[in-house]
Amino acid sequence: MFSLNDLRETKVYQEALEEGIEQGRQEGRQEGRQEGELAAKIASIPRLFLLGLTVEQIAQALELDIEQVRNIIESNS
């Protein structure tokens, strides 16, 4: 009989496990990059507003939603 432990020792299982772990790492790195990019955009909104850019200009430049930009400006006022 082929047990779960026997399966875990097979090369196919080990390769699939390694592939799954690597895919998870790649997805995690991508998600982290996206979160970092968004955080940088959000941090720059108040500075851009103080420089005289309109909410619409900031939203367009940072590729963000106008409401999101408005909310951040209002929360920093």
N, CA, C and O atoms as a Maestro MAE file, in Angstrom:
{
 s_m_m2io_version
 :::
 2.0.0
}

f_m_ct {
 s_m_title
 :::
 protein
 m_atom[308] {
  # First column is atom index #
  i_m_mmod_type
  r_m_x_coord
  r_m_y_coord
  r_m_z_coord
  i_m_residue_number
  s_m_chain_name
  s_m_pdb_residue_name
  s_m_pdb_atom_name
  i_m_atomic_number
  :::
  1 25 0.846 -1.184 0.000 1 A "MET " " N  " 7
  2 3 0.000 0.000 0.000 1 A "MET " " CA " 6
  3 2 0.882 1.234 0.000 1 A "MET " " C  " 6
  4 15 1.929 1.255 0.647 1 A "MET " " O  " 8
  5 25 0.473 2.237 -0.706 2 A "PHE " " N  " 7
  6 3 1.203 3.493 -0.863 2 A "PHE " " CA " 6
  7 2 0.668 4.487 0.164 2 A "PHE " " C  " 6
  8 15 -0.477 4.927 0.062 2 A "PHE " " O  " 8
  9 25 1.488 4.842 1.153 3 A "SER " " N  " 7
  10 3 1.025 5.751 2.211 3 A "SER " " CA " 6
  11 2 1.354 7.199 1.854 3 A "SER " " C  " 6
  12 15 2.062 7.473 0.885 3 A "SER " " O  " 8
  13 25 0.831 8.101 2.648 4 A "LEU " " N  " 7
  14 3 1.085 9.525 2.454 4 A "LEU " " CA " 6
  15 2 2.572 9.823 2.620 4 A "LEU " " C  " 6
  16 15 3.123 10.644 1.887 4 A "LEU " " O  " 8
  17 25 3.209 9.181 3.551 5 A "ASN " " N  " 7
  18 3 4.648 9.377 3.747 5 A "ASN " " CA " 6
  19 2 5.437 8.898 2.538 5 A "ASN " " C  " 6
  20 15 6.432 9.517 2.160 5 A "ASN " " O  " 8
  21 25 5.002 7.802 1.932 6 A "ASP " " N  " 7
  22 3 5.663 7.305 0.722 6 A "ASP " " CA " 6
  23 2 5.515 8.325 -0.405 6 A "ASP " " C  " 6
  24 15 6.456 8.574 -1.158 6 A "ASP " " O  " 8
  25 25 4.336 8.905 -0.510 7 A "LEU " " N  " 7
  26 3 4.078 9.908 -1.545 7 A "LEU " " CA " 6
  27 2 4.975 11.121 -1.349 7 A "LEU " " C  " 6
  28 15 5.532 11.649 -2.311 7 A "LEU " " O  " 8
  29 25 5.113 11.557 -0.113 8 A "ARG " " N  " 7
  30 3 5.932 12.732 0.182 8 A "ARG " " CA " 6
  31 2 7.406 12.526 -0.155 8 A "ARG " " C  " 6
  32 15 8.145 13.494 -0.339 8 A "ARG " " O  " 8
  33 25 7.823 11.298 -0.235 9 A "GLU " " N  " 7
  34 3 9.220 11.007 -0.545 9 A "GLU " " CA " 6
  35 2 9.480 10.893 -2.047 9 A "GLU " " C  " 6
  36 15 10.632 10.759 -2.461 9 A "GLU " " O  " 8
  37 25 8.441 10.943 -2.861 10 A "THR " " N  " 7
  38 3 8.644 10.808 -4.297 10 A "THR " " CA " 6
  39 2 9.183 12.104 -4.891 10 A "THR " " C  " 6
  40 15 8.959 13.198 -4.373 10 A "THR " " O  " 8
  41 25 9.894 11.940 -5.986 11 A "LYS " " N  " 7
  42 3 10.470 13.101 -6.669 11 A "LYS " " CA " 6
  43 2 9.380 14.022 -7.212 11 A "LYS " " C  " 6
  44 15 9.514 15.245 -7.161 11 A "LYS " " O  " 8
  45 25 8.323 13.447 -7.722 12 A "VAL " " N  " 7
  46 3 7.219 14.234 -8.274 12 A "VAL " " CA " 6
  47 2 6.619 15.120 -7.184 12 A "VAL " " C  " 6
  48 15 6.367 16.302 -7.414 12 A "VAL " " O  " 8
  49 25 6.394 14.560 -6.012 13 A "TYR " " N  " 7
  50 3 5.839 15.329 -4.898 13 A "TYR " " CA " 6
  51 2 6.786 16.447 -4.500 13 A "TYR " " C  " 6
  52 15 6.357 17.584 -4.307 13 A "TYR " " O  " 8
  53 25 8.065 16.135 -4.376 14 A "GLN " " N  " 7
  54 3 9.056 17.133 -3.976 14 A "GLN " " CA " 6
  55 2 9.129 18.275 -4.987 14 A "GLN " " C  " 6
  56 15 9.202 19.442 -4.602 14 A "GLN " " O  " 8
  57 25 9.110 17.945 -6.272 15 A "GLU " " N  " 7
  58 3 9.159 18.975 -7.308 15 A "GLU " " CA " 6
  59 2 7.897 19.833 -7.290 15 A "GLU " " C  " 6
  60 15 7.967 21.053 -7.435 15 A "GLU " " O  " 8
  61 25 6.758 19.200 -7.114 16 A "ALA " " N  " 7
  62 3 5.502 19.953 -7.054 16 A "ALA " " CA " 6
  63 2 5.483 20.866 -5.833 16 A "ALA " " C  " 6
  64 15 5.018 22.003 -5.908 16 A "ALA " " O  " 8
  65 25 5.984 20.368 -4.721 17 A "LEU " " N  " 7
  66 3 6.039 21.172 -3.497 17 A "LEU " " CA " 6
  67 2 6.957 22.382 -3.687 17 A "LEU " " C  " 6
  68 15 6.601 23.503 -3.324 17 A "LEU " " O  " 8
  69 25 8.134 22.146 -4.256 18 A "GLU " " N  " 7
  70 3 9.070 23.244 -4.502 18 A "GLU " " CA " 6
  71 2 8.473 24.275 -5.467 18 A "GLU " " C  " 6
  72 15 8.630 25.481 -5.277 18 A "GLU " " O  " 8
  73 25 7.797 23.790 -6.488 19 A "GLU " " N  " 7
  74 3 7.165 24.680 -7.460 19 A "GLU " " CA " 6
  75 2 6.074 25.517 -6.781 19 A "GLU " " C  " 6
  76 15 5.954 26.714 -7.041 19 A "GLU " " O  " 8
  77 25 5.298 24.897 -5.929 20 A "GLY " " N  " 7
  78 3 4.248 25.611 -5.210 20 A "GLY " " CA " 6
  79 2 4.817 26.655 -4.263 20 A "GLY " " C  " 6
  80 15 4.285 27.760 -4.160 20 A "GLY " " O  " 8
  81 25 5.880 26.311 -3.583 21 A "ILE " " N  " 7
  82 3 6.522 27.259 -2.671 21 A "ILE " " CA " 6
  83 2 7.082 28.442 -3.452 21 A "ILE " " C  " 6
  84 15 6.908 29.589 -3.041 21 A "ILE " " O  " 8
  85 25 7.741 28.183 -4.557 22 A "GLU " " N  " 7
  86 3 8.309 29.259 -5.375 22 A "GLU " " CA " 6
  87 2 7.215 30.154 -5.947 22 A "GLU " " C  " 6
  88 15 7.362 31.376 -5.981 22 A "GLU " " O  " 8
  89 25 6.140 29.556 -6.387 23 A "GLN " " N  " 7
  90 3 5.021 30.351 -6.917 23 A "GLN " " CA " 6
  91 2 4.456 31.244 -5.812 23 A "GLN " " C  " 6
  92 15 4.138 32.407 -6.059 23 A "GLN " " O  " 8
  93 25 4.332 30.716 -4.616 24 A "GLY " " N  " 7
  94 3 3.849 31.513 -3.494 24 A "GLY " " CA " 6
  95 2 4.783 32.668 -3.179 24 A "GLY " " C  " 6
  96 15 4.330 33.771 -2.874 24 A "GLY " " O  " 8
  97 25 6.071 32.424 -3.252 25 A "ARG " " N  " 7
  98 3 7.048 33.496 -3.020 25 A "ARG " " CA " 6
  99 2 6.915 34.590 -4.072 25 A "ARG " " C  " 6
  100 15 6.921 35.778 -3.748 25 A "ARG " " O  " 8
  101 25 6.796 34.186 -5.328 26 A "GLN " " N  " 7
  102 3 6.665 35.163 -6.412 26 A "GLN " " CA " 6
  103 2 5.403 36.001 -6.248 26 A "GLN " " C  " 6
  104 15 5.429 37.217 -6.435 26 A "GLN " " O  " 8
  105 25 4.310 35.349 -5.901 27 A "GLU " " N  " 7
  106 3 3.057 36.080 -5.697 27 A "GLU " " CA " 6
  107 2 3.193 37.037 -4.516 27 A "GLU " " C  " 6
  108 15 2.693 38.160 -4.568 27 A "GLU " " O  " 8
  109 25 3.852 36.607 -3.473 28 A "GLY " " N  " 7
  110 3 4.068 37.454 -2.306 28 A "GLY " " CA " 6
  111 2 4.927 38.662 -2.632 28 A "GLY " " C  " 6
  112 15 4.641 39.773 -2.187 28 A "GLY " " O  " 8
  113 25 5.988 38.445 -3.413 29 A "ARG " " N  " 7
  114 3 6.839 39.571 -3.814 29 A "ARG " " CA " 6
  115 2 6.063 40.566 -4.666 29 A "ARG " " C  " 6
  116 15 6.189 41.776 -4.481 29 A "ARG " " O  " 8
  117 25 5.265 40.062 -5.592 30 A "GLN " " N  " 7
  118 3 4.467 40.928 -6.459 30 A "GLN " " CA " 6
  119 2 3.478 41.743 -5.630 30 A "GLN " " C  " 6
  120 15 3.329 42.948 -5.831 30 A "GLN " " O  " 8
  121 25 2.812 41.075 -4.704 31 A "GLU " " N  " 7
  122 3 1.849 41.764 -3.853 31 A "GLU " " CA " 6
  123 2 2.558 42.824 -3.002 31 A "GLU " " C  " 6
  124 15 2.032 43.921 -2.812 31 A "GLU " " O  " 8
  125 25 3.727 42.503 -2.501 32 A "GLY " " N  " 7
  126 3 4.497 43.458 -1.710 32 A "GLY " " CA " 6
  127 2 4.919 44.673 -2.523 32 A "GLY " " C  " 6
  128 15 4.876 45.803 -2.035 32 A "GLY " " O  " 8
  129 25 5.326 44.436 -3.761 33 A "ARG " " N  " 7
  130 3 5.697 45.554 -4.638 33 A "ARG " " CA " 6
  131 2 4.499 46.466 -4.884 33 A "ARG " " C  " 6
  132 15 4.621 47.690 -4.830 33 A "ARG " " O  " 8
  133 25 3.357 45.873 -5.151 34 A "GLN " " N  " 7
  134 3 2.154 46.662 -5.412 34 A "GLN " " CA " 6
  135 2 1.770 47.481 -4.191 34 A "GLN " " C  " 6
  136 15 1.413 48.653 -4.313 34 A "GLN " " O  " 8
  137 25 1.842 46.872 -3.017 35 A "GLU " " N  " 7
  138 3 1.523 47.607 -1.795 35 A "GLU " " CA " 6
  139 2 2.516 48.742 -1.566 35 A "GLU " " C  " 6
  140 15 2.131 49.829 -1.134 35 A "GLU " " O  " 8
  141 25 3.787 48.494 -1.853 36 A "GLY " " N  " 7
  142 3 4.803 49.528 -1.697 36 A "GLY " " CA " 6
  143 2 4.600 50.684 -2.665 36 A "GLY " " C  " 6
  144 15 4.758 51.847 -2.294 36 A "GLY " " O  " 8
  145 25 4.253 50.366 -3.894 37 A "GLU " " N  " 7
  146 3 3.991 51.413 -4.884 37 A "GLU " " CA " 6
  147 2 2.801 52.268 -4.464 37 A "GLU " " C  " 6
  148 15 2.839 53.492 -4.589 37 A "GLU " " O  " 8
  149 25 1.750 51.629 -3.967 38 A "LEU " " N  " 7
  150 3 0.574 52.368 -3.530 38 A "LEU " " CA " 6
  151 2 0.913 53.251 -2.326 38 A "LEU " " C  " 6
  152 15 0.474 54.399 -2.252 38 A "LEU " " O  " 8
  153 25 1.681 52.724 -1.401 39 A "ALA " " N  " 7
  154 3 2.070 53.503 -0.219 39 A "ALA " " CA " 6
  155 2 2.881 54.730 -0.623 39 A "ALA " " C  " 6
  156 15 2.701 55.808 -0.056 39 A "ALA " " O  " 8
  157 25 3.769 54.574 -1.594 40 A "ALA " " N  " 7
  158 3 4.571 55.711 -2.064 40 A "ALA " " CA " 6
  159 2 3.689 56.760 -2.728 40 A "ALA " " C  " 6
  160 15 3.888 57.958 -2.531 40 A "ALA " " O  " 8
  161 25 2.720 56.313 -3.511 41 A "LYS " " N  " 7
  162 3 1.800 57.261 -4.161 41 A "LYS " " CA " 6
  163 2 1.008 58.018 -3.111 41 A "LYS " " C  " 6
  164 15 0.872 59.239 -3.188 41 A "LYS " " O  " 8
  165 25 0.487 57.300 -2.135 42 A "ILE " " N  " 7
  166 3 -0.317 57.926 -1.088 42 A "ILE " " CA " 6
  167 2 0.520 58.928 -0.297 42 A "ILE " " C  " 6
  168 15 0.032 60.004 0.049 42 A "ILE " " O  " 8
  169 25 1.760 58.589 -0.012 43 A "ALA " " N  " 7
  170 3 2.634 59.489 0.738 43 A "ALA " " CA " 6
  171 2 2.939 60.762 -0.033 43 A "ALA " " C  " 6
  172 15 3.194 61.803 0.571 43 A "ALA " " O  " 8
  173 25 2.919 60.695 -1.356 44 A "SER " " N  " 7
  174 3 3.259 61.865 -2.160 44 A "SER " " CA " 6
  175 2 2.075 62.815 -2.374 44 A "SER " " C  " 6
  176 15 2.271 63.958 -2.786 44 A "SER " " O  " 8
  177 25 0.872 62.362 -2.104 45 A "ILE " " N  " 7
  178 3 -0.321 63.187 -2.355 45 A "ILE " " CA " 6
  179 2 -0.280 64.511 -1.598 45 A "ILE " " C  " 6
  180 15 -0.456 65.553 -2.230 45 A "ILE " " O  " 8
  181 25 -0.060 64.536 -0.283 46 A "PRO " " N  " 7
  182 3 -0.054 65.834 0.415 46 A "PRO " " CA " 6
  183 2 1.012 66.800 -0.110 46 A "PRO " " C  " 6
  184 15 0.768 68.004 -0.187 46 A "PRO " " O  " 8
  185 25 2.174 66.292 -0.466 47 A "ARG " " N  " 7
  186 3 3.237 67.158 -0.996 47 A "ARG " " CA " 6
  187 2 2.837 67.751 -2.336 47 A "ARG " " C  " 6
  188 15 3.068 68.934 -2.586 47 A "ARG " " O  " 8
  189 25 2.248 66.950 -3.190 48 A "LEU " " N  " 7
  190 3 1.817 67.449 -4.494 48 A "LEU " " CA " 6
  191 2 0.706 68.490 -4.341 48 A "LEU " " C  " 6
  192 15 0.658 69.474 -5.079 48 A "LEU " " O  " 8
  193 25 -0.172 68.261 -3.387 49 A "PHE " " N  " 7
  194 3 -1.244 69.216 -3.142 49 A "PHE " " CA " 6
  195 2 -0.678 70.545 -2.637 49 A "PHE " " C  " 6
  196 15 -1.131 71.613 -3.048 49 A "PHE " " O  " 8
  197 25 0.305 70.474 -1.753 50 A "LEU " " N  " 7
  198 3 0.942 71.693 -1.241 50 A "LEU " " CA " 6
  199 2 1.695 72.448 -2.335 50 A "LEU " " C  " 6
  200 15 1.876 73.662 -2.242 50 A "LEU " " O  " 8
  201 25 2.128 71.739 -3.361 51 A "LEU " " N  " 7
  202 3 2.805 72.384 -4.486 51 A "LEU " " CA " 6
  203 2 1.814 73.083 -5.418 51 A "LEU " " C  " 6
  204 15 2.217 73.778 -6.351 51 A "LEU " " O  " 8
  205 25 0.525 72.898 -5.162 52 A "GLY " " N  " 7
  206 3 -0.475 73.608 -5.946 52 A "GLY " " CA " 6
  207 2 -1.188 72.774 -6.991 52 A "GLY " " C  " 6
  208 15 -1.999 73.310 -7.746 52 A "GLY " " O  " 8
  209 25 -0.914 71.481 -7.059 53 A "LEU " " N  " 7
  210 3 -1.631 70.645 -8.024 53 A "LEU " " CA " 6
  211 2 -3.058 70.425 -7.547 53 A "LEU " " C  " 6
  212 15 -3.318 70.355 -6.346 53 A "LEU " " O  " 8
  213 25 -3.968 70.316 -8.486 54 A "THR " " N  " 7
  214 3 -5.358 70.048 -8.145 54 A "THR " " CA " 6
  215 2 -5.525 68.557 -7.838 54 A "THR " " C  " 6
  216 15 -4.666 67.732 -8.152 54 A "THR " " O  " 8
  217 25 -6.653 68.249 -7.220 55 A "VAL " " N  " 7
  218 3 -6.959 66.854 -6.911 55 A "VAL " " CA " 6
  219 2 -6.968 66.034 -8.201 55 A "VAL " " C  " 6
  220 15 -6.453 64.917 -8.241 55 A "VAL " " O  " 8
  221 25 -7.551 66.596 -9.241 56 A "GLU " " N  " 7
  222 3 -7.639 65.891 -10.526 56 A "GLU " " CA " 6
  223 2 -6.256 65.650 -11.132 56 A "GLU " " C  " 6
  224 15 -5.982 64.576 -11.668 56 A "GLU " " O  " 8
  225 25 -5.390 66.658 -11.041 57 A "GLN " " N  " 7
  226 3 -4.033 66.509 -11.576 57 A "GLN " " CA " 6
  227 2 -3.254 65.439 -10.813 57 A "GLN " " C  " 6
  228 15 -2.535 64.634 -11.406 57 A "GLN " " O  " 8
  229 25 -3.407 65.442 -9.507 58 A "ILE " " N  " 7
  230 3 -2.713 64.444 -8.683 58 A "ILE " " CA " 6
  231 2 -3.214 63.048 -9.023 58 A "ILE " " C  " 6
  232 15 -2.423 62.123 -9.207 58 A "ILE " " O  " 8
  233 25 -4.532 62.903 -9.105 59 A "ALA " " N  " 7
  234 3 -5.112 61.598 -9.428 59 A "ALA " " CA " 6
  235 2 -4.631 61.101 -10.784 59 A "ALA " " C  " 6
  236 15 -4.309 59.923 -10.943 59 A "ALA " " O  " 8
  237 25 -4.582 61.993 -11.750 60 A "GLN " " N  " 7
  238 3 -4.134 61.606 -13.086 60 A "GLN " " CA " 6
  239 2 -2.653 61.238 -13.069 60 A "GLN " " C  " 6
  240 15 -2.258 60.225 -13.647 60 A "GLN " " O  " 8
  241 25 -1.838 62.053 -12.412 61 A "ALA " " N  " 7
  242 3 -0.397 61.805 -12.397 61 A "ALA " " CA " 6
  243 2 -0.047 60.496 -11.692 61 A "ALA " " C  " 6
  244 15 0.865 59.782 -12.110 61 A "ALA " " O  " 8
  245 25 -0.775 60.189 -10.624 62 A "LEU " " N  " 7
  246 3 -0.468 58.996 -9.835 62 A "LEU " " CA " 6
  247 2 -1.312 57.789 -10.223 62 A "LEU " " C  " 6
  248 15 -1.160 56.705 -9.659 62 A "LEU " " O  " 8
  249 25 -2.203 57.987 -11.193 63 A "GLU " " N  " 7
  250 3 -3.098 56.917 -11.652 63 A "GLU " " CA " 6
  251 2 -3.914 56.356 -10.488 63 A "GLU " " C  " 6
  252 15 -3.983 55.148 -10.264 63 A "GLU " " O  " 8
  253 25 -4.536 57.305 -9.747 64 A "LEU " " N  " 7
  254 3 -5.390 56.946 -8.625 64 A "LEU " " CA " 6
  255 2 -6.786 57.500 -8.859 64 A "LEU " " C  " 6
  256 15 -6.991 58.356 -9.720 64 A "LEU " " O  " 8
  257 25 -7.729 57.010 -8.095 65 A "ASP " " N  " 7
  258 3 -9.101 57.484 -8.157 65 A "ASP " " CA " 6
  259 2 -9.185 58.859 -7.496 65 A "ASP " " C  " 6
  260 15 -8.551 59.097 -6.468 65 A "ASP " " O  " 8
  261 25 -9.962 59.756 -8.082 66 A "ILE " " N  " 7
  262 3 -10.093 61.124 -7.562 66 A "ILE " " CA " 6
  263 2 -10.607 61.111 -6.120 66 A "ILE " " C  " 6
  264 15 -10.116 61.861 -5.277 66 A "ILE " " O  " 8
  265 25 -11.590 60.261 -5.841 67 A "GLU " " N  " 7
  266 3 -12.133 60.188 -4.478 67 A "GLU " " CA " 6
  267 2 -11.063 59.758 -3.481 67 A "GLU " " C  " 6
  268 15 -11.009 60.270 -2.362 67 A "GLU " " O  " 8
  269 25 -10.230 58.837 -3.880 68 A "GLN " " N  " 7
  270 3 -9.156 58.369 -3.001 68 A "GLN " " CA " 6
  271 2 -8.207 59.518 -2.681 68 A "GLN " " C  " 6
  272 15 -7.789 59.684 -1.535 68 A "GLN " " O  " 8
  273 25 -7.872 60.303 -3.689 69 A "VAL " " N  " 7
  274 3 -6.981 61.443 -3.489 69 A "VAL " " CA " 6
  275 2 -7.644 62.460 -2.576 69 A "VAL " " C  " 6
  276 15 -7.008 62.978 -1.658 69 A "VAL " " O  " 8
  277 25 -8.920 62.752 -2.817 70 A "ARG " " N  " 7
  278 3 -9.662 63.704 -1.965 70 A "ARG " " CA " 6
  279 2 -9.656 63.257 -0.502 70 A "ARG " " C  " 6
  280 15 -9.400 64.052 0.402 70 A "ARG " " O  " 8
  281 25 -9.941 61.979 -0.289 71 A "ASN " " N  " 7
  282 3 -9.992 61.444 1.077 71 A "ASN " " CA " 6
  283 2 -8.658 61.578 1.786 71 A "ASN " " C  " 6
  284 15 -8.620 61.893 2.975 71 A "ASN " " O  " 8
  285 25 -7.575 61.346 1.081 72 A "ILE " " N  " 7
  286 3 -6.249 61.441 1.694 72 A "ILE " " CA " 6
  287 2 -5.923 62.894 2.017 72 A "ILE " " C  " 6
  288 15 -5.367 63.186 3.076 72 A "ILE " " O  " 8
  289 25 -6.262 63.795 1.120 73 A "ILE " " N  " 7
  290 3 -6.014 65.226 1.372 73 A "ILE " " CA " 6
  291 2 -6.832 65.689 2.578 73 A "ILE " " C  " 6
  292 15 -6.326 66.410 3.438 73 A "ILE " " O  " 8
  293 25 -8.094 65.272 2.636 74 A "GLU " " N  " 7
  294 3 -8.958 65.681 3.746 74 A "GLU " " CA " 6
  295 2 -8.467 65.108 5.070 74 A "GLU " " C  " 6
  296 15 -8.544 65.779 6.099 74 A "GLU " " O  " 8
  297 25 -7.969 63.893 5.056 75 A "SER " " N  " 7
  298 3 -7.492 63.284 6.306 75 A "SER " " CA " 6
  299 2 -6.188 63.905 6.785 75 A "SER " " C  " 6
  300 15 -5.843 63.789 7.961 75 A "SER " " O  " 8
  301 25 -5.461 64.563 5.890 76 A "ASN " " N  " 7
  302 3 -4.218 65.213 6.280 76 A "ASN " " CA " 6
  303 2 -4.395 66.691 6.586 76 A "ASN " " C  " 6
  304 15 -3.425 67.371 6.920 76 A "ASN " " O  " 8
  305 25 -5.608 67.196 6.479 77 A "SER " " N  " 7
  306 3 -5.853 68.625 6.728 77 A "SER " " CA " 6
  307 2 -6.099 68.905 8.184 77 A "SER " " C  " 6
  308 15 -6.321 70.055 8.563 77 A "SER " " O  " 8
  :::
 }
 m_bond[307] {
  # First column is bond index #
  i_m_from
  i_m_to
  i_m_order
  :::
  1 1 2 1
  2 2 3 1
  3 3 4 2
  4 3 5 1
  5 5 6 1
  6 6 7 1
  7 7 8 2
  8 7 9 1
  9 9 10 1
  10 10 11 1
  11 11 12 2
  12 11 13 1
  13 13 14 1
  14 14 15 1
  15 15 16 2
  16 15 17 1
  17 17 18 1
  18 18 19 1
  19 19 20 2
  20 19 21 1
  21 21 22 1
  22 22 23 1
  23 23 24 2
  24 23 25 1
  25 25 26 1
  26 26 27 1
  27 27 28 2
  28 27 29 1
  29 29 30 1
  30 30 31 1
  31 31 32 2
  32 31 33 1
  33 33 34 1
  34 34 35 1
  35 35 36 2
  36 35 37 1
  37 37 38 1
  38 38 39 1
  39 39 40 2
  40 39 41 1
  41 41 42 1
  42 42 43 1
  43 43 44 2
  44 43 45 1
  45 45 46 1
  46 46 47 1
  47 47 48 2
  48 47 49 1
  49 49 50 1
  50 50 51 1
  51 51 52 2
  52 51 53 1
  53 53 54 1
  54 54 55 1
  55 55 56 2
  56 55 57 1
  57 57 58 1
  58 58 59 1
  59 59 60 2
  60 59 61 1
  61 61 62 1
  62 62 63 1
  63 63 64 2
  64 63 65 1
  65 65 66 1
  66 66 67 1
  67 67 68 2
  68 67 69 1
  69 69 70 1
  70 70 71 1
  71 71 72 2
  72 71 73 1
  73 73 74 1
  74 74 75 1
  75 75 76 2
  76 75 77 1
  77 77 78 1
  78 78 79 1
  79 79 80 2
  80 79 81 1
  81 81 82 1
  82 82 83 1
  83 83 84 2
  84 83 85 1
  85 85 86 1
  86 86 87 1
  87 87 88 2
  88 87 89 1
  89 89 90 1
  90 90 91 1
  91 91 92 2
  92 91 93 1
  93 93 94 1
  94 94 95 1
  95 95 96 2
  96 95 97 1
  97 97 98 1
  98 98 99 1
  99 99 100 2
  100 99 101 1
  101 101 102 1
  102 102 103 1
  103 103 104 2
  104 103 105 1
  105 105 106 1
  106 106 107 1
  107 107 108 2
  108 107 109 1
  109 109 110 1
  110 110 111 1
  111 111 112 2
  112 111 113 1
  113 113 114 1
  114 114 115 1
  115 115 116 2
  116 115 117 1
  117 117 118 1
  118 118 119 1
  119 119 120 2
  120 119 121 1
  121 121 122 1
  122 122 123 1
  123 123 124 2
  124 123 125 1
  125 125 126 1
  126 126 127 1
  127 127 128 2
  128 127 129 1
  129 129 130 1
  130 130 131 1
  131 131 132 2
  132 131 133 1
  133 133 134 1
  134 134 135 1
  135 135 136 2
  136 135 137 1
  137 137 138 1
  138 138 139 1
  139 139 140 2
  140 139 141 1
  141 141 142 1
  142 142 143 1
  143 143 144 2
  144 143 145 1
  145 145 146 1
  146 146 147 1
  147 147 148 2
  148 147 149 1
  149 149 150 1
  150 150 151 1
  151 151 152 2
  152 151 153 1
  153 153 154 1
  154 154 155 1
  155 155 156 2
  156 155 157 1
  157 157 158 1
  158 158 159 1
  159 159 160 2
  160 159 161 1
  161 161 162 1
  162 162 163 1
  163 163 164 2
  164 163 165 1
  165 165 166 1
  166 166 167 1
  167 167 168 2
  168 167 169 1
  169 169 170 1
  170 170 171 1
  171 171 172 2
  172 171 173 1
  173 173 174 1
  174 174 175 1
  175 175 176 2
  176 175 177 1
  177 177 178 1
  178 178 179 1
  179 179 180 2
  180 179 181 1
  181 181 182 1
  182 182 183 1
  183 183 184 2
  184 183 185 1
  185 185 186 1
  186 186 187 1
  187 187 188 2
  188 187 189 1
  189 189 190 1
  190 190 191 1
  191 191 192 2
  192 191 193 1
  193 193 194 1
  194 194 195 1
  195 195 196 2
  196 195 197 1
  197 197 198 1
  198 198 199 1
  199 199 200 2
  200 199 201 1
  201 201 202 1
  202 202 203 1
  203 203 204 2
  204 203 205 1
  205 205 206 1
  206 206 207 1
  207 207 208 2
  208 207 209 1
  209 209 210 1
  210 210 211 1
  211 211 212 2
  212 211 213 1
  213 213 214 1
  214 214 215 1
  215 215 216 2
  216 215 217 1
  217 217 218 1
  218 218 219 1
  219 219 220 2
  220 219 221 1
  221 221 222 1
  222 222 223 1
  223 223 224 2
  224 223 225 1
  225 225 226 1
  226 226 227 1
  227 227 228 2
  228 227 229 1
  229 229 230 1
  230 230 231 1
  231 231 232 2
  232 231 233 1
  233 233 234 1
  234 234 235 1
  235 235 236 2
  236 235 237 1
  237 237 238 1
  238 238 239 1
  239 239 240 2
  240 239 241 1
  241 241 242 1
  242 242 243 1
  243 243 244 2
  244 243 245 1
  245 245 246 1
  246 246 247 1
  247 247 248 2
  248 247 249 1
  249 249 250 1
  250 250 251 1
  251 251 252 2
  252 251 253 1
  253 253 254 1
  254 254 255 1
  255 255 256 2
  256 255 257 1
  257 257 258 1
  258 258 259 1
  259 259 260 2
  260 259 261 1
  261 261 262 1
  262 262 263 1
  263 263 264 2
  264 263 265 1
  265 265 266 1
  266 266 267 1
  267 267 268 2
  268 267 269 1
  269 269 270 1
  270 270 271 1
  271 271 272 2
  272 271 273 1
  273 273 274 1
  274 274 275 1
  275 275 276 2
  276 275 277 1
  277 277 278 1
  278 278 279 1
  279 279 280 2
  280 279 281 1
  281 281 282 1
  282 282 283 1
  283 283 284 2
  284 283 285 1
  285 285 286 1
  286 286 287 1
  287 287 288 2
  288 287 289 1
  289 289 290 1
  290 290 291 1
  291 291 292 2
  292 291 293 1
  293 293 294 1
  294 294 295 1
  295 295 296 2
  296 295 297 1
  297 297 298 1
  298 298 299 1
  299 299 300 2
  300 299 301 1
  301 301 302 1
  302 302 303 1
  303 303 304 2
  304 303 305 1
  305 305 306 1
  306 306 307 1
  307 307 308 2
  :::
 }
}
